[in-house]
Amino acid sequence: MSKLSRSRHGAIVVPALAAVLALSACSPAAEGAGSDTLAVVATTTQLADFASHIGGDDIALTSLLQPGASAHHFDPSPKELVALSQADVLIVNGAELEGFIDSAIEASGFNGELVTAADGIDLAEAKEITAEGELEAETGEVADHSGHDHADHGDADHDHAAEAEDVAHESGDHAEHDHAEASDHADHDHGGDEAGHEGHDHGDLNPHIWTSPRYASAMAAEVARGLAAADPAHAADYETRAAAYGEQLAALDTWVGEQFAAVPATDRVLVSGHDSLRYFLHDYDIAYAGAIMPSFEDNAEPSAAELDALSARIRDRGVRAIFVESSMSPKLAQTIARETGITVVDGDALYADSLGAAGSGAETYVDATVHNTRVILEAWGATPGPVPEALGEHS
């Protein structure tokens, strides 16, 4: 097997971590040591799910974030840094999501292949969608998304996933990995996270790119390219699994689009806990009345004026429910709901920042997206249609 040599990784560079090196013997990444599997670390639960579908039994996978956790306020533990120090591949979201990643790479001494899933999408388009959402929340001006055709997504996503066929030819170019370039890449993707957040200004790119199934498909294809580059011997297997997963995500996109298209436009207005669903809302022509925390992060503090303005928009736009993400407390939403006379949907929270824990019915990206779609539709008084077999069993 042609893969990155573990001898390159070196020792952890932070003396304080020396005491936990013994954990490496039982860490998930270390289980693949000396075997024919690629040690892969993914930052988020969504990325870990993509990697699991594509990597299969050819990788030993560790997710830094666990179900219910949020990348917006995550600090890796010594054990997680040990796993990172032993990884052949690190998969990150990019798009300025993981503010912790540069220090984690430095602390762990990670020297493997860095895969940035956001490199697979059109970031210029994502910035336009971000700006569109902010303008809509402030002014109520709704953009025309009539040019968005879900019927075309299957071919687009399949073509994107099929680009992985070229990876085997490209992988030789990446065999000699330059960690300095990876560090520069990480600095480029995540440097904005250390900037000030005055006035909830988090830049021009909402980092929740995975909430759009079409973007998720492009991110998964990028993950496949990265795995094949790091492990050319299994490139064909990664390509095959990526193509199959891309078809499933295209089916998901089509189903979700059909569900929301059946709801009258006047009812398709949403308020969330924080601005986590921007790309999902854009793709399915759902109007955005704002968020309790007018921020890309789920731990920001809204001002009294911001909450008053949101309450006014809820009344003006006839919002029927506030949806709370699984990573957030529903307390503020409950206060606003009492003042405006609407419903808080928190018993079945939306899985945006994280996938669900075992038994939640939202353990995978597909399951979480089906869950979110159903929860939103039912809160609007609509009945979701049957889920196609291609998306698995959903009761």
N, C-alpha and C positions, 0 to 999 in steps of 0.2 A: 504494500500500500504506500502510495506516495502522499505524504502528509507533512505538516510542519513538525519539526523535531522538538520533542519536549525538552531537550537539553538546552534549547535556546532561552527558555523562560527565565531561568536564573532564580535567585532567592528573592523573597519579599524584602522590599527596601526599607520598610519601617521597623525599627528595632522593637517597638511595642508589640508587634505581631509575632515575634519569635515564640512567645509562650503558647500560641495557638497553632503552631505548625503541626502539632500532633493530630489536629483535626483533619488534616489532609488525608490521613489514612482511611477515614470513613466518609469523606465528603463525596457528593454525587459525582463531581467531575473526576475524582480520583478513582472511581469504580471502573472507569474505562482505561486506566493506566495499564500499559503493557498489552492491551487487547487491540482488536482491529477496529475500534470505534474512535470517532473524532470527539474530543471533549469540547462541548459547546456551552457557552453561557449567554443567556438572553436577559435583557434588562426587565422587560414587562411580561405580564401574563399572556398578552396577545401575541407578542413576538415568540414566546416560548411555544405557543400553540402552532404558529406558522412553522417553526423549526421542527416540531414534533411530527407534523404531517409530512414535511418534506424530507426530513432526516431519517425517519423511521428507526430501524435497528442499527443503522450505520453511525449513529451519534449517541453520546452520553450527555444528556441535557440537564442543565441547571438553570432555574429561573431566579433571578435576584429578588424580584418582587413576588410576593405571594398573593393569592386571591384576597381581595378586599383592600390591598395596599395601593398607595398612590405614589407615582414617581415625583409628584410635586413637592413632597416633603419626606423623601426617603434617604436614609443614611445606612450604607451597607455595614453589616456586622463583621467582626474579624473572621468568622467562619465563611462568610460570603466572599471576603477578600481572598481567602485561601483558595476557594473554588476558582475565582478569577485568575489567580496566579498560575493555576495549572491548566487553564483553558487554551485550546488551540484556536478557537474562534470566539469572538465577542460580537453579539448582535445587538445593536442599539437602534432606537427609533430615529434619533436625529431630530431635526426641526425644532431644536432648542428645548426639548422636553427634559432630558436627564441632566439637571444641573450638577449632579453628584459624580458624573462619569469621569471627568478628567482627574479629579483627586483620587478616585477609586483605581484608575489605571496606574497612576503614579504610586499609590500606596501598595498595590498588589504586585507591582513589577510585571504586569501583563505584557507579553511581547508577541502576541499571536496576530491572527488575521482579524481586522476590524471590519464589520459589515454594517453599513448604515442603511436601514430599510427605506428612509426618506429619499435616498438617491434614486429610487425606482419611480417616483411620482414627479409630476410637473409642478415644481414648487412655485413657479410664477403664477400658475392658475390657482394654487392653494392660497397664495397671498391675495389674489383678487377675491376669492371666496371669503377669506377672513375679513377683508375691508367691507365687503358687501354685508356681512352679518353685523358688523359694528354699526354701519350706517342704518341698517334696518332697526336695530335695537334703539338707536337714538332718535330716529325720525319717523319710524313706521313705514318708510318707503320700501316696498317689496320688489325685489328684482324679478325679471321675467326669466324663468328657467325652461321655457317651452322647447328650447333646442336640445334639452337633455333627453336622449332616447335610450330607454332601458333595453329595448330590443337589440340594440347594437352592442351592448356590453359583452355579450358572450363572445363575439368575434374579437372585440378589442382585447378583452382579458386573455383569451386563448392565445392571441398573437403575442401578447406581452409575456405570458408564461412560456410560449414556445421559443422566445429569444434565448431561453436557457440552453437550447441546442448548440448555441455558439460558445457556451461556457467551456466545454472540453477543450476547444481550440485556444481559448483565452487563458485557461488556467495555468499554463506554463509560464505566462508572463507574470503571474503572481506568486510563483513558487518561492522566490526569494523575497520574503516580505520585509519591508522597511518600516520598522516600528516608528521611526521618526515621522514618516508620512502619516501613519495612523494617528499619531498624537496631534499632528497639525490638523488632520481631518476632524478629530474630535474637538479641537479648539474652535475650528470654524463652525461646527454644528452647534456647539453648546456654549460658546462664549457669551451669548446674549443672556443666559440664565443668571449671570452674576451682576447684570446691570440693575440699576435701581428700579423699583416698582412704583414709583410715585404716581398717584392717580390711576393705579391699576394699568399702567402702560406696559404691556409685555411684548412690544414689538409688533411686526406686521405679519406674523405667521402663527396661526393657531396650531399647536403641536399635536392635536388629537386627530391626526390624519387617518388612523385606522378605522374610525367610525364610519367611513364610506367604504362599502364593500368593493367598489371599483378601485379605490386607493389601496385597500387591503390586498387585493389581487396583485397589484403592481409591487407592493412591499414584499409579498411572499415570493414573487419572481426574483426580486433582488436578493432575498435570503438564499434562494436556490443557487443563484450565481455565486454568492459568497461561499457557500458550502462546497460547491464544485471546484472553485478556485483553490480552496484549502485542501481538498481531498479529490484529486482528479481520478483516482482509481474507482470511485463510486459516483462519478459525475452523471453517468447515464441513469442511475437509479434516482438521483436527486431530480433530474430533468423529468423523468416519468412521473414521479410523485407530484412534482410541481404542476405539471400539466393537468393531472387529475384534480388537484386541489383548486386550480384556477377555474376549471369547469364548474366545480361545486360553488365557488364564490360567485360566478356569473349567474348560476341558477338562483342563488340567494338574492342577488341584486334584482333580478327580474321579479321574483316573488314579492319582495318588499315594495318595489315600485308599483306593482299591481294592487297591493293592499291599500296604499295611501292614495292612489289615483281614484279609488272608489269613494273616498271621503270628500264631501263638498269643500271647496277651497276656503270658505268662510270658517269652517271648523278646524282647518289645519293650522292652528296657531299654538305655539309651545313656549312655556317658561320652564327653565331647568335650574338646578342648584348652582352650577357655574357653566361657563361657556365651553361645554365639552362635546357638543353634538353638531358643531357648525357644518361639517362636511356631510353628515347624514341628512340634516335639514335641507341643505342646498340640493342634494341629489334627488330628494323626494318631494320637492316643492312644498316644504313645510315652513310657514312663516315663523319668525323668531321675534317674540315680544321682549326678550331679555332674560337675565338670570339674576338669582338672588345675590350672588357674588359676581359682579361685572368684571370677570377676570378669567384668564385661561387656567388659573390655579383654583384648587378646591379648599384652600386654607386662607384666602384673602378675607379682609374685614370690610363689608360694605358700610357706607355712611348712612346716617338717618335720611339724608336727602336722597340718596340713591334708592333706598327702600321705598320712600314715598313716591318717587318717580316711577318705580316699577309697579307699585300698586295702582297708580293712575293709568298706566299702559294696560294693565290687566283689565281694568274696568272698560277703558276705551275700546279695546280690541276684542272684547268678549271671550277672553281666555277661560277655558273650562276647568283646567287643572294645572297644578305645579308638580313637576316630576323631579324627584330627588335621586341623585346618583348614589350608588352603593357605598361610595367612599366618604359620604357626607352625613352630618347630623341633620335631621328634619326639623329641628326646633324653629329656625327662622322661617322656614316654609310654612309651618303651622301657624305662626304669628300672622304672616301675610294672608294666609287663607282665611283666618278668622276675620280680618279686617275687610277682605274683599268678597267673602261669601263663596269661595270656590273650594275645590277638593285638593287635598294633598295626596299624591300617590307615592307612598313610602313603604307600604307593606310589601309590595313587589317593586323594589327599587330598580332603577335603570343601571345596567352594567356598562359604564362608559370608560372610566379610568382603569378598571380591572375586570377580569372575568370572575365568575362566581366560584365559591368553594364547592367541594364535592357534595352532591345532593341538592344543589341549588337549581339545577336545570339550565345553568348558564356556564358550564365548565369549559366550553370551547367557544371560539369566536363565532361560529355559525349558530350555536345554541343561544349565545348571549344576544346576538342580533335578532334572531327569531323572537326571543323573550321580550326584548325591548319593543319590537314592532307590535307584538300582541298587547303589551301593557299600555302603550300609547293609544292604540286603536280602541281598546275596551274603555279607557277613560274618556274617550270622545263619544262613546255610545255606539261604536261600530263593531261588527263581528268579523274577526279575522277569517280568511279563507283557509282551506286545508293546506298543510305544508307538503310540498312535493317530496317524493321518496328520496330524491337525490340529496336532500338535506338531512336525512336520518329520521329517526322516530321522534315525534313530538306529540304528546297526549293533549 
